[in-house]
Amino acid sequence: MKKLIIDVGYSSCKVKFEDKLHKFPTAVAYAIDTGIAFGEGDVVTFKSEEYYVGKEAITMETFNTVDYAFKQNFDPIIIYHILKKLELVDEASRGEIDLTLTLSLTDWRYKEEYLKIVSNFQVDGINFIFNNITLLPQGAGAYMTYMQGKPEHPTSTVIVEIGFNTINLLLYEDGKPQKAHSKGFSGHGVSSIVKAFNTYLESSFSMPFSNSEAQSVFLSGKFMFSGIDRPEVADKIMELKNQFVKRLFNSILTSEKKIMATSEKVILAGGGCYLLEGINFPANVEFINKPYEFGNILSL
């Protein structure tokens, strides 16, 4: 059995296979028939509909990825897309892939339903059955990654895992997760500023941008328009990043300030950590090792 680990995020899929890391955009769009039989395109058929997935979908009108409904509807073709990219379709169809997936704490209440969806599905006429999926809450893998090589668990550890759409907060005491202080904050991740940035792009350049396009520009930190670099876009990105940091610690995590202040360790993980670099944190705060966005799967 080959082991495939996928952290299906609302922005990108982080993948570990044979000790190599891969990253694919979490993007899905309808494959509309333009009537022009020119060029190449990788179209996926799922439930009698045709879609573009991943990089090919980014410039299209992509589906909104920031809620569980997207995962419920499209995670099977996201998984299939990854299997194709890694040339694992045949082995997966024969049941020779040991699959590990993640789910945010916000969506954890749907875990049984989600397992049914991703355990048995058909894409491009190929049946896939995964009998023993390991499903982990996002943030749990980050704790495992942080603990790699350490001789003993801290007495208390808070994991703050900042993703694209969700912030997952998990409390561990002597290595054991504590339900009472573990929670998810939906809609407060990096997507909360990408939405504002999308509006800025559309109003500034008088044309529509898909969520995936705006996100791609935001994460790159620069923008070319008509062949000319637009530094004002980079300035806007920096302004929004600063707003995100202030909102994160002055509002979203206000209720958890005491827990974080009194815990032995506070570990920052997830792709949102790139926005927090350079900030002076209290002595008990540490960043997980880079690449931050792979924290959930590095140790698995």
Secondary structure, 3 states (H helix, E strand, C coil): CEEEEEEECCCEEEEEECCEEEEEECCEEECCCCCCCCCCCCCEEECCEEEEEHHHHCCCCCCCCCCHHHHHHHHHHHHHHHHHHCCCHHHHHCCCEEEEEEECHHHHHHHHHHHHHHHEEEECCEEEECCCCEEEECCHHHHHHHHCCCCCCCCEEEEEEECCCEEEEEEEECCEEEEEEEEEEECCCCHHHHHHHHHHHHHHHCCCCCHHHHHHHHHHCCCEECCEECHHHHHHHHHHHHHHHHHHHHHHCHHHHHHHHHCCEEEEECHHHHHCCCCCCCCCEEECCCCHHHCCCCCC
